[in-house]
C-alpha cells in the first residue's frame, strides 16, 4: 500500500495517537478513506508505562511520518495530574478503588484533545477506541457497544456528553482486533505491539502501592485484617494495598480461599470473607450521568455492569432527585466496589452510569 495522503479530503480529522496498534490503524484507515488527517498526541506523564510518556510520543511521531501526515504534541501533564492522578491517590487514601481511565476519557482524551482539535480547525476527533456512535431519529447521539464484545470499551466512555459524541469518529467500531492487527501489518505501519495491558498507563506494573505512598505518605497505617466473624486474622500496612474482591497477597492463611469483603476506612480494617460473603445484590450510586442528557424517569429496568469485563445483570435502578440511585440486581454480583463505575446498558446501548458510593 502507498503511504501517501489522498489529494481530495472528506474533512479534517485529528486522531488521538499513542503510537500503539489501535490508534495508528485508526489514523491509517482515515487516510485511506480520504480524510485530511493529523496526529495529535497528549504528553500526559513523564514516567508513563504506556499511552502517556515521551517514548509514546516518539512512536506516534514515527507513524505520522510514515503516513505523511502532520503530528502535533500537546502538553497535558498539569491537567492530567490535577484531574486524574491527584483524585486517584485521594480515592485510594479514602479506602476506595477509582477508575482513572473513565476520568481520563472525559477530561483529557475527549475534553482537552477535542478543544485542541477545534483549535486546529478539525471537523472531528478520532481515536482507536472500540465503540460505536450513531445519531438517530430523535436527533440524539447514541453510544453503542463495539461489534467485537471482547474489545468493547463503551464502559469507559459512559460519561461522554452529546457535544463530545457528535465530534467523534471511532474507525475501529465494527472490527475485531485480529483484523486490525492484520490491517496494520498489510499497511506496513511501524508499530510494535505492546499487548492489551490492563495496568494503569501512569504506574509501573506492580508499583501501585508505592505510587500512592510517595504522594500520600499518611496512607501507611498499620491495621487489622478481620474475618467475616470479626476475628482478627492478620495485619496490614495500609488500606491502599487492597481492593474489594482481592484474593491474593492478603498475607493470611486460613485454610480456605478468602477475599476482601470491605475496606473499613473509619476503623482502618480490612474485612475478608469466603466468596459467598463478597456477593451483593445492591449498591448506592452517586454523580449519575446520562448519555442523552436527561434521566429516563424515576425507575429504570436495564442491564448494569458494575466493572469493566463484568457481564453484569438485569437490575432495577431507582433514581432520586439528588443524582443518586439505588441499584437492585436480579442476582448477586461479586465484589461491588466503592469508587468503581456501574454502567447502564439496554439492547447493546449505553444509557449512562454512576459511581458506586456504598454497598449496603
C-alpha positions in Angstrom: 0.0 0.0 0.0 1.1 3.6 -0.6 1.8 5.8 2.4 0.9 9.0 0.6 -2.1 11.1 1.6 -5.0 11.4 -0.9 -5.3 14.7 -2.7 -9.1 15.1 -2.0 -10.1 15.0 1.6 -13.6 14.4 3.1 -12.8 16.6 6.1 -10.1 17.3 8.6 -9.7 14.8 11.4 -7.4 14.9 14.4 -6.5 11.4 15.6 -5.5 10.9 19.2 -2.4 8.8 18.8 -0.4 6.9 21.3 1.9 5.1 18.9 0.1 1.8 19.6 -1.6 -0.5 17.1 -5.2 0.7 17.5 -4.7 4.4 17.2 -2.2 4.0 14.4 -4.6 1.8 12.5 -7.4 4.3 13.0 -5.2 7.1 11.5 -4.2 5.0 8.6 -7.8 3.9 7.8 -9.0 7.5 7.8 -6.1 8.4 5.4 -7.1 5.6 3.2 -10.8 6.8 3.3 -9.8 10.2 2.0 -9.8 12.4 5.1 -7.2 15.0 5.8 -5.7 13.5 8.9 -3.4 15.0 11.5 -1.9 13.2 14.5 -2.5 14.6 18.0 -0.6 13.2 20.9 -1.0 14.3 24.5 2.1 14.1 26.7 0.4 13.4 30.0 3.0 11.8 32.2 6.8 11.8 32.1 7.2 8.3 33.6 4.3 6.6 31.9 4.4 2.9 31.2 2.2 3.3 28.1 0.0 5.9 26.4 1.5 8.8 28.3 5.3 9.0 28.1 7.8 10.7 25.8 8.5 7.2 24.3 4.9 7.0 23.2 5.2 10.5 21.7 8.1 9.3 19.6 6.2 6.2 18.5 3.3 8.3 17.4 5.6 10.7 15.5 7.1 7.8 13.6 3.7 6.6 12.5 2.7 10.0 11.4 5.9 10.4 9.4 5.2 7.1 7.7 1.7 8.2 6.8 2.9 11.6 5.7 0.6 13.5 8.0 1.3 16.3 10.4 1.9 15.5 14.0 1.2 17.7 17.0 2.3 17.1 20.6 0.3 18.9 23.3 1.3 19.1 26.9 -1.4 17.8 29.2 0.8 17.0 32.2 -0.6 19.6 34.6 -4.2 18.8 33.7 -3.6 15.1 33.9 -2.1 15.5 37.4 -5.0 17.7 38.6 -7.9 15.7 37.1 -6.6 12.1 37.1 -3.6 11.5 39.3 -4.5 13.5 42.4 -8.1 12.2 42.6 -6.7 8.7 42.1 -4.4 9.0 45.1 -7.1 10.6 47.2 -9.5 7.8 46.4 -7.1 5.1 47.5 -6.3 7.1 50.6 -10.0 7.0 51.4 -10.3 3.3 51.0 -11.9 3.3 47.6 -10.9 1.8 44.2 -11.0 4.5 41.5 -11.4 4.2 37.7 -9.0 6.8 36.3 -9.5 5.7 32.7 -13.0 7.0 32.8 -12.0 10.4 34.1 -9.2 10.5 31.5 -11.6 9.9 28.7 -13.9 12.7 30.0 -11.3 15.3 30.7 -8.3 14.5 28.6 -8.9 12.3 25.5 -12.4 13.7 24.7 -12.1 17.0 26.6 -8.6 18.6 26.3 -7.9 16.9 22.9 -11.3 17.9 21.5 -10.5 21.5 22.4 -7.1 21.3 20.6 -8.7 19.6 17.6 -11.1 22.5 17.3 -8.3 25.0 17.6 -6.6 23.2 14.6 -9.8 23.7 12.6 -10.7 20.0 12.6 -14.1 18.6 11.9 -13.7 15.5 14.0 -11.5 13.8 16.6 -10.9 10.1 16.1 -9.4 7.5 18.4 -8.7 3.8 18.4 -11.5 3.0 20.9 -13.8 0.1 20.2 -17.2 1.6 20.5 -19.9 3.0 18.2 -21.7 6.3 18.0 -24.9 6.8 16.0 -27.2 9.7 15.5 -30.8 8.5 15.5 -34.2 9.8 14.6 -34.6 11.5 17.9 -31.7 13.9 17.0 -29.5 12.5 19.8 -26.2 10.8 19.6 -26.3 7.2 20.9 -23.3 5.3 22.3 -23.4 1.7 21.4 -21.2 -1.3 22.1 -18.5 -2.3 19.6 -19.2 -5.2 17.3 -16.5 -7.2 18.9 -17.6 -7.9 22.5 -14.1 -9.0 23.6 -12.8 -5.5 22.8 -15.8 -3.3 23.6 -14.7 -0.2 25.5 -18.1 1.6 25.8 -17.9 1.1 29.6 -15.1 3.7 29.8 -17.0 6.2 27.6 -20.3 6.3 29.5 -19.7 9.9 30.8 -19.3 11.5 27.4 -21.7 14.3 26.5 -23.8 14.8 23.4 -21.4 17.6 22.3 -18.4 15.3 22.6 -20.1 12.3 20.9 -21.1 14.5 18.0 -17.5 15.4 17.3 -16.1 11.8 17.5 -15.2 9.1 15.0 -14.3 5.5 16.0 -12.9 3.9 12.9 -12.4 0.5 14.6 -16.0 0.3 15.9 -17.0 -2.6 13.6 -13.7 -4.6 13.6 -12.4 -7.4 15.7 -8.9 -6.9 17.0 -7.3 -9.6 14.7 -8.5 -7.7 11.6 -7.0 -4.5 13.0 -3.7 -6.2 13.5 -3.8 -7.8 10.1 -4.5 -4.4 8.5 -1.6 -2.8 10.4 0.8 -5.5 9.0 -0.6 -5.2 5.5 -0.4 -1.4 5.6 3.2 -1.6 6.9 2.6 0.5 9.9 5.8 0.9 12.0 4.2 -0.1 15.3 5.4 -2.5 18.0 2.5 -4.3 19.7 2.6 -3.9 23.4 -0.4 -6.2 24.1 -3.6 -5.2 25.7 -2.3 -4.4 29.2 -4.8 -3.9 32.0 -2.3 -1.9 34.0 -2.8 1.8 34.6 -0.9 3.8 32.0 0.9 6.1 34.5 2.1 3.5 37.0 4.6 0.8 36.5 3.3 -2.8 36.8 3.2 -3.9 40.5 4.1 -0.4 41.8 0.6 1.0 42.7 1.1 0.9 46.5 4.5 2.6 46.1 3.0 5.2 43.8 0.2 6.1 46.3 2.6 6.1 49.3 5.0 8.5 47.5 2.2 11.1 47.1 0.3 10.4 50.3 2.7 9.1 52.9 -0.1 9.1 55.6 -1.8 6.1 53.9 0.8 3.8 55.5 -1.1 2.9 58.7 -0.9 -0.5 60.3 -4.3 -2.0 60.9 -6.1 -5.3 61.4 -7.4 -7.9 59.0 -10.6 -9.4 60.3 -12.6 -12.3 59.0 -16.4 -12.3 58.5 -16.9 -13.3 62.1 -15.0 -10.2 63.4 -11.9 -12.2 64.4 -8.5 -10.7 63.9 -6.6 -12.9 61.5 -3.7 -10.7 60.5 -2.4 -7.2 60.0 -1.9 -4.8 57.1 0.2 -1.7 56.3 -2.4 0.4 54.7 -5.9 0.1 53.0 -4.4 1.3 49.7 -2.8 -2.1 49.3 -6.2 -3.8 48.9 -9.4 -3.7 46.9 -12.7 -5.3 47.3 -12.7 -8.8 45.7 -9.0 -9.2 46.0 -7.9 -12.8 46.8 -4.1 -12.9 46.5 -1.4 -11.1 48.6 -3.6 -10.9 51.7 -0.8 -12.1 54.0 -3.0 -14.6 55.8 -3.6 -18.3 55.6 -6.9 -19.6 56.9 -7.3 -22.9 55.2 -9.9 -21.6 52.7 -10.0 -19.1 50.0 -10.7 -15.6 51.4 -11.5 -12.4 49.6 -11.5 -8.8 50.6 -15.1 -8.1 51.5 -14.9 -4.5 52.7 -12.4 -1.7 53.5 -13.4 0.0 56.7 -11.7 3.4 56.5 -13.1 4.6 59.8 -11.5 1.7 61.8 -8.7 1.0 59.4 -9.8 -2.6 59.0 -9.6 -4.9 56.0 -12.5 -7.4 56.3 -12.3 -10.7 54.5 -14.7 -13.5 53.8 -15.2 -16.6 51.6 -16.6 -15.8 48.1 -20.3 -16.1 49.1 -19.7 -13.3 51.6 -18.5 -11.0 48.8 -21.6 -11.4 46.7 -24.0 -8.5 47.0 -27.3 -7.6 45.4 -27.5 -3.8 46.0 -25.3 -0.7 45.7 -25.8 3.0 46.0 -24.6 5.2 43.1 -23.9 8.9 43.1 -23.0 11.5 40.4 -25.2 10.0 37.7 -24.5 10.8 34.1 -26.9 10.1 31.1 -25.8 9.9 27.5 -29.0 11.6 26.3 -28.5 14.4 28.8 -31.6 13.6 30.9 -32.7 10.8 33.2 -35.3 8.4 31.8 -37.5 8.7 34.8 -37.6 7.6 38.5 -37.0 3.9 37.8 -35.3 2.0 35.1 -35.0 -1.7 34.3 -31.8 -2.4 32.4 -28.6 -4.3 32.4 -26.0 -2.9 34.9 -22.3 -3.7 34.6 -20.5 -2.8 37.9 -17.0 -3.1 36.5 -15.2 -3.4 33.2 -15.3 -7.0 31.8 -18.3 -7.8 34.0 -21.2 -9.4 32.4 -23.4 -7.6 34.8 -27.1 -8.5 35.3 -30.5 -7.1 34.9 -31.3 -4.6 37.7 -33.8 -2.1 38.9 -32.3 1.4 39.0 -34.3 3.7 41.3 -33.3 7.2 40.7 -33.6 10.0 43.3 -33.7 13.8 42.6 -30.2 14.4 44.1 -28.3 12.5 41.4 -28.2 9.3 43.4 -29.6 5.9 42.6 -30.2 2.5 44.3 -29.3 -0.4 42.1 -31.0 -3.7 43.0 -29.6 -6.6 40.9 -31.7 -9.6 39.8 -28.9 -11.8 41.0 -26.0 -11.2 43.4 -22.8 -9.7 42.0 -19.2 -10.3 43.0 -17.3 -7.6 44.7 -19.3 -4.4 44.2 -16.6 -1.9 44.9 -16.9 1.7 46.0 -15.2 4.0 43.6 -15.9 1.9 40.5 -18.5 2.8 37.9 -21.7 1.0 37.4 -22.8 1.5 33.7 -26.4 1.1 32.4 -27.0 -0.9 29.2 -30.1 -1.7 27.1 -30.0 -3.7 23.9 -26.3 -3.0 23.4 -26.6 0.7 24.0 -25.1 2.7 26.9 -27.7 4.7 28.7 -25.4 6.2 31.3 -24.0 5.3 34.7 -22.8 6.4 38.1 -20.1 5.8 40.7 -20.6 3.2 43.3 -20.7 5.1 46.6 -21.6 2.4 49.1 -22.7 -1.2 49.3 -25.4 -1.8 52.0 
